[in-house]
Amino acid sequence: MKSRSVVASALCLAGLAIVARAIDPPKWATPKAASAEQLAAEIDGYIKDLEKQGLNGIVLITYKGKDLLHKAYGLADRESGRKMTVETGSCIGSIVKPITKAAIIKLESEGKLRLDDVLPRFFDNVPPDKAEITLQQVLDHKAGFPDIFGDDYEPATKEWVIEKLMTTPLIAKPGEKESYSNAGYSLLGAVIEKLGQMPYEKYVHSQLFVPAGTPRIGYLIPGWKNEELAVGYKDGKRWGTPLDHPWMADGPSWNLRCNGGMIATVRDLHSYFDAVLGGRVLSAEGTKSYRKQAIRKRSSGEQVIGSVGGNGITNSIYVNLVDDQFVFVMFTSVAEFESEEVFKQLKQRILDFVL
């Protein structure tokens, strides 16, 4: 899986690491947006220009709790002519990882685990080289695990992924360095199932999404239909929607489950994080722990939360400039116009306005 949810220095937001195809930069008429309304109009105009070049997507931008821009661009399905709408669902990629993290922190706040617990507490036959790996190291991509053991839609059971993680040599010593691992988050999903005593999707649905008021985020439980989803395209060819690709009877492959692949709208995603960060989903202790895990600081001290995800075709981004109450959420469904790259082009204009 090519999705990722990382916070690093590449975007200077303390910052969101973005690796995307270059698109034409915007040309601004003034040195700085004089108002939130001007900024929204400028961003809308820029995305409209990209729409003419082939972008299909949806954006939601809020500032101080109010919508600045909530709009769809292009087509959800080029072949049928179905238009993109703000209610169109899309794959959120690795933005699933912060959801898995929230579930782990909920279990922590309930006293069912500690983040410094080691793997043998949850799994049998953990080999010596992995016996001291902690949940925190897995959350931080510092366990030394490989990334993934096959294609997103290649059938893989939970038991098979666990076995592969236990038997495959580490690529780094635990805690030594960051080595991105989708499979590591699938392992965290197995911990959630063990301690939550229910399937992963049922747990995050009942314990996170329903309290957040966002029950349509998910895999199978929300009941998304193909005609409600954005179709992905690459090099002018139709890739389809997530539902056009093989899933197992109870959801996607464990190569994807718990680390990516859920479906949501941009409003769902915004509302979910707003609820979690605002203390409406986790306990006070859990919210404090989650915010500590999620928030990073720029060199100038401002707090930021960022998560991105994509499979090389569909792409999603969530950026929250916490101190400035500015949130940017975007989905795109054309490989040549990734939402990450759109944000990269808009980043400095946004920072010039809010800071």
N, C-alpha and C positions, 0 to 999 in steps of 0.2 A: 504494500500500500504506500502510495506516494504522499499521503496526507501527513500533516505535521501540525503541532501546536507548540510553538516555541517562543521564548522570550530571550532575545539576544540584542546585540548592539547594532545590527545592520541597518535598522530603520531609525536609529537615534531617538527611539521612544523608550529607551532602557529595556528594550525596544523590540519590535516585532521583526523577526528575521524573515525576509522575503526573497524568494527565488522565483522569478517569473519572467515571462517573455516581455521584451520592451515594447511599449506602445508610444504613440505620439504624445509628447508633453503638451500641457495646456498653455495657452497664451492669455495672460491676464491684462485687462485694460488699465488697472490701477495697481500701485505698489502693494496695497493691502485692502482687504474687504472692510468697508466702513460699518457694516452691520451684519447681523446673523442672516437677515433676509438677502442681502447682497451675496454673501457666501453661498447660501443655498442656491440662488439663481445661477451663480458661476459654476457650481458643481453640476447642477442640472444641465446647463449648456454644454459643459465638457462631455458629460456622459451621452448627451444627445448626439454630439459629433461622433463619438465612438459607436453609437448605435447605427449611424449611417454607414459605418465601415464594417458592421457585422456583429457588434456586441449584442448579446441577449442577457438580461439580468434584472436585478431588483436591488434597490438601495433604501435604507432607512437611516436617517441622521436625526438625532435629537440633541437639544441643547437646553440645559437647565430644566429638564423634565418635559419639554415640549417638542413636538415634531417640527423639524426644519424642512425635511424632504422625505417623502415616502412614496416611491414611484417605481413603476415597472417599465422596462425598455425592451423593444424587440419582440421576438416570437418565442413562445414556449415550445412550439413544434413547427418547424419550417415547412414540413411536408403537408400538414393539414391546414396551415395558416393560423393555427391557434395562437392568440396573443398571450404574451406574458402579463400577469396581473400581480398585484401585491399579495394575493392569496395563493399564488403558485408555490408549490413545495419544491424543495431542492435538497440534495445531499449536503450535509454540513461537514463531511470529512472529519478531520481530527479535532474539530471542536467538540466531538464526543469525549475526548480525553478529560477536559475540565469537568464534565458531567460525572465520569467515573471517579475522578478525584473527589468531587463533592460527596459521592456515595461512600467512599472510604472514610472521609472525614465525619460523616454522619455516624458511621459505625464506631469511629473513635470517640465521638462525643457521648455515645451511649455506653461506653466502657467495654465494648466487645473486641476491641483491638487497640494496639498502640502503634504509632508510626515507626517506632524502633523495633517492633517485633520482627523476628527473622523468619525465613520461609519454612523451616521445619515445624513451626507452630501450626501451619495450615496444610502442609503437604507431606506425604510419606516419601521415603526413599530419595530425599534431597542429597545429592552428591556433595562431598566435602568442599569442592571449589565454590559451591553456591550456598552452603549452609549458613554463612554469616550475612547474606544479602538481606537488607531490611526493606520494609514496605516503602519507607521514605526514599531509599535509593531507586526503587522501581518507579515511584512517582516522578522522580527527578531525572529519569533516564541515565542513572549512574550505577545501575546494577551490573553493567558489562554484557547484557544480553544482545544477541543479534537483533536485527530489525524485524524481519518477518520470514515465514517459511513457505511462501507460495503466493499465488495471485489472490487478490481480494475475494474473488468469487469461486475459487477452488474449494471444493468441499473439505472442511477440516473441523473435526470435533474438538470440544474442550479438552478431552483426555489426550488427544493426539498433540495438540499445541503444548500442553503441560509436559508431556513426555519429551517433545523436541527441545523445549527450554531446559529441561533437566539433563538431557544427554548431549546437547550440542556444546562444544567448548565456548567459554566466554571470550569476547573480543577485547576485553579490558578487565583489570582487577576491579572488584566492587568498590565504588567510591572514588576510583582513580580519575575518571573523566566522564564527560557526557557522551553517551553513545545511544542515539535515538532508537527506541524499540517499540514498535507497534505491538509485538507479541507480549512485551512486558505488561502492557495495559490489558491485554486479554487475560493474563495471569491475575491481575488485580480484579478483573471481572469474576474469575473463579473464586477468589476470596470473598467477594460480595455475595455470590450465590451460597457459599458455605455458611457464612455467618448470618446472612439475611434469610436463609432457609426458603428461598424462592428463586426462580430464574432471574437472570440479570435484568432483562427488560421489564419484567413485572416489578422488580424492586425499584428501579429508577423511576418508573411510571408512577407507582403508588407513593413512594417516599420523597420524590423530588418534583416531578412534573405536575402532578395533581395539586400539591400544596402551592406550587408556583403559578397555577392557573394556566399551564401550557400543556394540556394532555395530548396535543397533536404532534409533539416531538416524539420520535421513536422509530421503530422498525415495523413490526406487524400490528401492535396494539392499536395505533391510531387508524388503521384501515385505509391508508392512502391508496388511491387508484391512479393508474397511468395517466388518465386524462387530467389529473390535477397536478402533474409534475412537469418540471422543465426537462426537455430532451437535451442531452449533451451532444456537442459536435466537435470534431477535430479534423483539420485539413479539409473542411467542407463535407466530411462524411458523418453520417448519423451514428452516434454511439448508443443512444437510447437513454432510458431512465434507469435508476437502480433496479426497478422491478423487471426490466427486460433481461436481467442477468441472473444466473442461477443462485437461488437461496436454498437453504435447508428447510425442513418442515417447520422448524421453530424460529426461523430467522436467518440472518446471513451467516456465512462461514465464520468460524472462530479466528480466521485470519483477519477478519474485519470487525467482528463483534467486540464491543467494549472499548474499541480504540477508534472507530470511525463508522461512517455509513448510515447514520440516522438521517431522517427526513424532517424538515421543519420549514416554516416561513421565516422571513426576516423579523417579523413582529414577534413570533414565538421566541426566537433566539434572544432578542432584546428583552422581552418580558421575563424570560427565565433568569437571565443573569441579574436583572434588576431585582428580582425577588430574592435570589440567593444572596447577593451582596447586601441587600437591604434588611436581612434578618427575618424574612418571612417564610423560609424553608427549613433552615437548620436552627438548632438551639443557639442561644447567645454565645456559648462557648464554641460551638461548631462554626458559627459565622465568623467569629474572631480567628479561628484556626484557618478557615478557608481563605479569608481575606489576606492573611499572612502568607499563605501559599501562592495566591494568585497575583497579588499586587507587586509590581516592581517599581523602582524609582529611576527617573532620568538623572543625569549628572547634575541638573539644576534643582533636583529635589521633588519635582512633580511626580505624582503617582499615576501609573498606567497599568491597564490590564489588556493583554492582547492574545488572540488565538486565531490561527488560520488553518485551513484544511482544503485539500484538493486531491484529485486522482489523476491530474494531468489533463483533465477535461472540464469537469465541474469544479468550481472553486468558491470558497467562502472565507469571509474575514469578519472578525469582531474586534473592535478597538474601543476602549473606554478610557478617556482622559479623566480620571476620577476627580481630581481637584477642580477641574474646569467644567464638570458635568456635561461633557461632550462625548457622544457615543456614535460610532460609525459601524453599520452592519451592511454587508453586501454579499450577494450571490451572483455568480455568472455561470453560464453553461456553454461557453465557447472557449476552446483551449487557447485560442490566440488573444483572448481578452480576459485575462484572469483578474478577479476582484482585487487580489493582492497588488497587482501592478497598477490598477486604477488608484488604489489608495496611496501607493508609493508616489504617484504623480501629484496627488492632492495634498499629501502630508504637510509640506512646508506652508502651503496656503492656509491650511487649518491651524497649524501652530502659530503662524503670524497673527491670526485673528484671536485665538483664545488666550495666548500668553501675553 
